[in-house]
C-alpha cells in the first residue's frame, strides 16, 4: 500500500527533541506531506545546518526535499519569524504537531511559562490566523496529573491536583489553552505520553532524561539511601511506538479528543532499578518511605541531586488508557508489551553510548 498524505503542509515544532524527532521520522515515512520546521538558531544558515544534522540522525536524508526549515523562536511574537514567512506559513499549514516543550524538572516558573505556555499560545495564534488548517495536534504529558492519588484517565483534567514542579504546572496550563481554543475552523487532539524511553527495537534515544538521570546517579554509588517507594508504579512508552500511535490517531480521528500514549502494562520502580543494577553491576541505594526518611542524613549536594525525582519515586497516580487503546484498535494498532527484554535494550544502549558505565563485579 502506498503512502497517503492527509495534509499537504504540516508544521512540526520540537523536531530536535526526543519525541519530536521520531514524529518527524514517521511523518516523512508515512506521508508525502511537506514538513515545516521552526528551529532556534543564530541565523538561517545555522538553522538549516541543524535541520540537516537532525535528518541524518533519524536516517531521513532522502527526504530533504520535503523539509522546509525556518529560523525562529516559538516564545517570541509571530514565532520569531519575519512578516513574510509568518504569513506564508499561516496561508499553507493544514495541520500542526506542537511537540516543543521544556521538560527539565528543575525549570524555573519564568522559564516554564515562556517555554511551555507562551509557545503554545503563539502556536495557537498561528492556527487561528490560518484559513486552511484542519487539525491541531498538541503533545502534552500525562504528568499534568501532579500529586493526584488514584486513577487518571483521558477524561480527567482538573482534579484539584497540586504539581510537583513547574514543568507539570506549565504543561497543565498549556493544555488548558488548547482546550479553551474551541472553534469551527479546526479540531484539536491532545496527546499525553507517559515516561518516554528509547526505541522498542534497539533502545536508542537522542537525549537521556527522566528515569535515565536517577539511574545514572545511582550507578555512581553517591547515595546510600533515597526517599522512595519501591512499589511506585511507572509507565514506560518506547519513543518510536509513541510517535507511531500519535500518527495513527492524528491521521484518523476527526473531532476534539484526548489520548493517553502509554503502554498497556505498568512497571514497578524498584524492580526496574534492580534490573538496571544487575546489568550495570552497581548497588541501588536503600529505598526508604518518604515519611520515614531523615533528610539530615544526606548532604546538601546529595539532596540537590535527588530532589527533582522524589515526587516521581513516590508517585501515587495510576494512568489509565482504555479509551486510547480502544480507538487505536479500530485502526489495527496494538502496543508491544514492555518486558525485561526491552529493558535490556535500554540498558545496552545506555552502556554503548557511554551514558552509564558497567562497573566491575560487586
Buried (B, 14 or more C-beta within 10 A) or exposed (E): EEEEBBBBBBBBBBBBBBBBBBBBBBBBBBBEBBBBBBBBBEEBEEBBBBBBEBBEBBEBEEBEEBBBBBBBBBBBEBBBBEEEBBEBBBEBBBBBBBBBBBBBBEBEEEBBBBBBBBBBBBBBBBBBBBEBBBBBBBBBBBBBBBBBEEEBBBEBBEBEBEBBBBBBBBBBBBBBBBBEBEEEEBBBBBBBBBBBBBBBEEBBBBEBBBBBBBBBBBBEEBBEBBBBBBEBBBBBBBBBBBBBBBBBBBBEBEEBBBBBBBBBEBBBBBEBBEBBBEBBEBEBBEBBEBEEBEEEEBEEEBBEBBBBBBBBBBBEBBBBBEBBBEBBEEEEBEBEEBEEEBBBBBBBBBBEBEBBEEBEEE
